[in-house]
Amino acid sequence: MLSRFVKLSLVSLALLAGTCHAQSAVKPFSFGLWGDMPYKKAGDEPKLPAVLKSINQSDILFSLYDGDIKDGSSKCTDDVYTDALKMFGSMAKPVVYVPGDNEWTDCHRTNNGGYDTLERLAHIRKVMFPSTQSLGQSQMALEHQGKLGEKFVENTRFSHGGVVFVGINQPGSNNNLILSAKECTHKSARNAAQCDAANAEYMERDDANVAWMKASFAAAKAQNAAGIVVVTQGDPGFDLPETEDQDESTSPAFSGYRNFMSQLTTQTEQFKGQVLFVHGDTHFFKMDKPLYSPTKLLPNFTRLQTFGSPILHWVRVHVDTASAGVFTLQPVIVEQP
């Protein structure tokens, strides 16, 4: 007869084996990434249906759209947002929308109609996030940092297959940070008071973004996640020639991202899994490991820059938590009419 100690040991080993089996049995899956489309002034409308069809006919479970539902020199009228909702509503699988600069940060421009950018941001929060669910014909539940219609509702999170996905409102145009009186009024309908309000908005949202990002890493650790995907719209500044004496991110034009990216680096250092940082804004597909420097990399950090107008394609990401790299990235080139 087995002793009580031996019996307990066998039970413990069985439970451990079951846990390991459950972790290794996570089924691989794929998801999509796209954004910065359609731009009417670039003639994107005839090209868009082929992209949507390609995504719809693929094997992905869901997609994330990293901002810019319009071009940067057209008016920010209400129909822009309802048209985007129609586009997302044509997608068979769930779509998670992350805001871009063209639909709020840049609406102050005279050629955009001279809107109050904070009013357009409030409009996005009410219209583009109509429920706690994702967009798309089939939907999935999302966690939101804020309540429906209120501040930071656009910051989202969900988990699938051993990976945590995070959407953060960090758009182009230096993340809505205005650096001078000249910049405030250049080709703009803004006044000084509106620029002061914009900078206050930047400070509050940057703090909220960092808090949401940190909480997402904590959730990933608690779930023993193999990876985390952080999706924003703005290019935080990685793309000057890769030399030690040039660092685009230190330029004032990218100062609005510095605090967040510094905190993201720290969180990545403290995370055992893989971190995929996704952004649009610059419109050229690029995958690299831009941190820390050209001669020293942060091994578990990968940057993906998605396609954008007038090059309308998308990126398929295959996830296999049993593989060392977790994420395999495939640019999907769509044949255009």
C-alpha positions in Angstrom: 0.0 0.0 0.0 1.3 3.4 -0.9 2.1 5.7 1.9 0.1 8.9 2.3 3.3 10.9 1.4 3.8 9.0 -1.8 0.1 9.4 -2.7 0.2 13.1 -2.2 3.4 13.3 -4.2 1.8 11.5 -7.1 -1.2 13.8 -7.0 1.1 16.8 -7.0 3.0 15.5 -9.9 -0.2 14.8 -11.8 -1.5 18.3 -11.1 1.9 19.8 -12.3 1.8 17.6 -15.4 -1.7 18.7 -16.1 -0.8 22.4 -15.7 2.2 22.0 -18.0 0.1 20.2 -20.5 -2.6 22.9 -20.4 0.1 25.6 -21.0 1.7 23.7 -23.9 -1.8 22.8 -25.4 -2.6 26.5 -26.1 -3.7 26.3 -29.8 -1.8 28.5 -32.2 -3.8 31.2 -33.9 -3.5 34.3 -36.1 -4.6 37.9 -36.0 -4.4 40.9 -38.4 -3.0 44.4 -38.2 -4.0 47.3 -40.5 -4.5 51.0 -40.5 -3.9 54.4 -42.1 -6.6 53.9 -44.7 -8.6 54.9 -46.7 -7.3 58.3 -47.7 -9.7 59.8 -50.2 -7.1 62.3 -51.5 -4.7 59.5 -52.3 -7.4 57.7 -54.3 -7.7 54.8 -51.8 -11.4 54.1 -52.1 -11.2 51.7 -55.2 -8.4 49.8 -53.5 -10.0 49.3 -50.1 -12.5 46.6 -51.0 -9.7 44.2 -52.0 -8.0 44.7 -48.6 -11.2 44.1 -46.7 -11.9 41.0 -48.7 -8.4 39.7 -48.1 -8.8 40.1 -44.4 -12.3 38.6 -44.3 -11.2 35.6 -46.3 -8.1 34.9 -44.1 -7.8 32.6 -41.2 -7.4 35.3 -38.6 -9.5 35.3 -35.4 -9.6 39.1 -35.1 -7.8 42.3 -36.2 -6.5 45.5 -34.7 -6.7 48.8 -36.6 -4.0 51.2 -35.6 -5.6 54.5 -36.4 -6.1 57.1 -39.2 -9.5 56.5 -40.7 -9.0 59.6 -43.0 -6.2 61.6 -44.5 -4.5 64.5 -42.8 -5.8 67.3 -45.1 -9.5 66.6 -45.2 -12.3 67.9 -43.0 -13.2 66.1 -39.7 -16.9 66.0 -40.4 -19.2 63.6 -38.5 -19.6 61.4 -41.6 -15.9 60.4 -41.4 -16.6 58.5 -38.2 -19.9 56.9 -39.4 -18.2 55.8 -42.6 -15.4 54.2 -40.5 -18.0 52.4 -38.5 -19.5 51.1 -41.7 -16.1 49.9 -42.8 -15.4 48.1 -39.5 -19.0 46.7 -39.7 -18.2 45.0 -43.0 -15.5 42.9 -41.3 -16.6 39.3 -40.5 -14.3 39.0 -37.5 -13.9 41.3 -34.5 -12.0 44.6 -35.0 -10.4 46.6 -32.3 -10.0 50.3 -33.2 -7.2 52.4 -31.9 -7.5 56.2 -32.6 -5.1 58.0 -34.9 -4.0 61.7 -35.2 -5.9 62.4 -38.4 -9.3 61.9 -36.8 -8.7 64.2 -33.8 -5.2 65.6 -33.1 -4.9 67.2 -36.5 -8.5 68.5 -36.8 -7.4 72.0 -35.7 -5.8 72.5 -39.1 -7.6 75.0 -41.4 -7.8 72.4 -44.2 -9.4 70.0 -41.7 -12.1 72.4 -41.0 -10.5 74.2 -38.0 -12.2 72.0 -35.4 -11.5 72.0 -31.6 -9.4 68.8 -31.3 -10.7 68.0 -27.8 -14.3 68.2 -29.1 -13.4 65.7 -31.8 -11.7 63.4 -29.3 -14.9 63.5 -27.2 -16.8 62.7 -30.3 -14.6 59.7 -31.0 -15.1 58.4 -27.5 -18.9 58.6 -27.8 -19.3 57.4 -31.4 -16.4 55.0 -32.1 -16.8 53.0 -28.9 -20.6 52.4 -28.8 -20.3 49.4 -26.4 -17.8 47.5 -24.4 -17.6 45.0 -27.3 -15.2 45.2 -30.3 -16.4 46.3 -33.7 -17.1 43.9 -36.5 -19.9 41.6 -37.5 -18.8 39.2 -34.8 -17.7 40.8 -31.6 -15.7 40.1 -28.5 -15.6 41.6 -25.1 -13.0 44.2 -24.3 -11.8 45.8 -21.1 -11.8 49.6 -21.2 -9.9 52.0 -19.1 -12.8 54.4 -18.9 -16.5 54.2 -18.9 -18.5 54.4 -22.2 -18.5 57.9 -23.6 -16.0 59.1 -21.1 -12.2 59.7 -20.9 -9.9 56.9 -21.8 -12.7 54.5 -23.0 -10.6 54.1 -26.1 -7.8 52.4 -24.2 -8.7 48.7 -24.4 -7.4 45.3 -23.4 -8.3 41.6 -24.0 -6.5 38.3 -23.7 -6.4 35.3 -26.1 -4.4 32.1 -26.4 -1.7 33.1 -23.9 -1.3 36.7 -25.2 -2.5 40.0 -23.8 -3.5 42.6 -26.3 -3.5 46.4 -25.5 -4.9 49.3 -27.5 -3.6 52.8 -26.4 -4.6 56.2 -27.7 -1.1 57.6 -28.5 -1.5 59.3 -31.9 0.8 61.0 -34.3 1.6 64.7 -34.4 3.7 64.3 -31.3 0.9 62.8 -29.2 -1.0 66.2 -29.2 1.9 67.9 -27.4 2.4 71.5 -28.7 5.9 72.9 -28.2 5.6 76.6 -29.1 3.2 79.5 -29.9 4.3 79.3 -33.5 3.4 75.6 -33.8 0.1 76.4 -32.1 -1.2 78.7 -34.8 0.7 77.4 -37.9 -2.0 76.6 -40.5 -4.3 76.2 -37.6 -7.6 77.7 -36.3 -6.3 77.2 -32.7 -5.8 80.0 -30.2 -3.5 80.0 -27.2 -6.1 78.8 -24.8 -6.9 75.8 -26.9 -3.2 74.9 -27.1 -2.9 75.2 -23.4 -5.9 72.9 -23.1 -4.3 70.5 -25.6 -1.1 70.3 -23.6 -3.1 69.6 -20.4 -5.0 66.9 -22.2 -1.7 65.4 -23.3 -0.3 65.3 -19.7 -3.5 63.7 -18.3 -3.7 61.1 -21.1 0.0 60.3 -21.1 -0.3 59.4 -17.4 -3.4 57.3 -18.1 -1.7 55.6 -21.0 1.3 54.7 -18.8 -1.0 53.4 -16.0 -3.0 51.3 -18.5 0.2 49.9 -20.0 1.6 49.0 -16.7 -1.6 47.3 -15.6 -1.6 45.3 -18.8 1.9 44.0 -18.1 0.8 43.1 -14.6 -2.2 41.2 -16.1 0.2 39.4 -18.5 2.4 38.4 -15.6 -0.6 37.2 -13.6 -1.8 35.1 -16.5 1.8 33.8 -17.2 1.3 35.1 -20.7 3.8 34.2 -23.3 3.5 37.6 -25.0 1.9 41.1 -25.0 0.9 43.1 -28.0 0.8 46.9 -27.5 -0.9 48.8 -30.3 -0.8 52.6 -30.7 -0.9 54.9 -33.8 1.9 57.4 -33.5 5.5 56.6 -34.6 7.5 57.4 -31.5 10.7 58.0 -33.4 12.8 55.1 -34.4 13.8 55.8 -38.0 16.8 58.0 -38.5 19.8 56.1 -39.9 20.8 53.5 -37.3 24.0 55.0 -36.0 25.1 55.6 -32.4 25.3 59.4 -32.8 21.7 59.9 -34.2 18.6 59.1 -32.2 15.3 60.3 -33.7 13.5 59.8 -30.4 15.4 62.6 -28.7 14.1 65.1 -31.3 11.6 67.6 -29.9 9.2 66.4 -32.5 9.0 63.1 -30.7 9.1 64.4 -27.1 5.4 63.5 -26.6 6.3 59.8 -26.7 9.4 59.8 -24.5 7.8 59.2 -21.1 5.6 56.3 -22.4 8.4 54.6 -24.3 10.8 54.9 -21.4 8.2 53.2 -19.2 7.4 50.6 -21.9 11.2 49.8 -22.0 11.2 49.2 -18.3 8.2 47.0 -18.4 9.7 45.0 -21.2 12.9 44.5 -19.3 10.9 43.0 -16.4 8.7 40.8 -18.5 9.8 37.2 -19.4 7.7 36.9 -22.5 7.8 38.6 -25.9 6.6 42.2 -26.5 5.3 43.2 -29.9 4.9 47.0 -30.2 2.7 48.0 -33.1 2.2 51.4 -34.7 1.2 53.1 -37.9 1.6 56.7 -38.8 4.6 56.4 -41.1 2.9 54.1 -43.7 5.8 51.8 -44.5 6.0 48.1 -43.4 8.9 47.6 -41.0 9.8 45.0 -38.5 12.9 45.5 -36.3 14.3 45.6 -32.8 15.1 49.3 -32.3 15.7 49.2 -28.5 18.2 49.8 -27.0 20.6 51.0 -29.7 22.1 49.9 -33.0 24.8 48.0 -31.1 22.7 46.7 -28.2 19.2 45.3 -28.5 16.4 44.5 -26.1 15.9 40.9 -27.1 12.2 40.5 -26.3 11.1 43.8 -27.9 10.0 43.8 -31.5 8.6 46.8 -33.3 6.1 46.4 -36.2 5.2 49.4 -38.4 2.1 48.6 -40.5 1.3 49.5 -44.1 -0.6 52.7 -44.9 -2.0 54.8 -47.7 -1.3 54.8 -50.6 0.1 51.3 -50.0 -2.9 49.3 -48.9 -1.9 46.0 -47.5 -2.1 44.4 -44.1 -0.1 42.2 -41.7 -0.9 38.7 -40.5 0.6 37.7 -37.2 0.8 34.0 -36.3 1.0 33.2 -32.6 2.5 30.0 -31.2 3.3 30.3 -27.5 5.3 27.1 -27.7 7.9 28.8 -29.9 10.6 31.0 -28.5 9.7 34.1 -30.5 5.9 33.6 -30.0 5.0 36.0 -33.0 5.6 35.3 -36.7 4.9 38.3 -38.9 3.7 38.0 -42.5 3.0 41.0 -44.7 0.0 40.2 -46.8 0.3 41.9 -50.2 -3.1 42.6 -51.7 -3.5 42.7 -55.4 -5.1 46.0 -56.3 -7.5 46.8 -59.1 
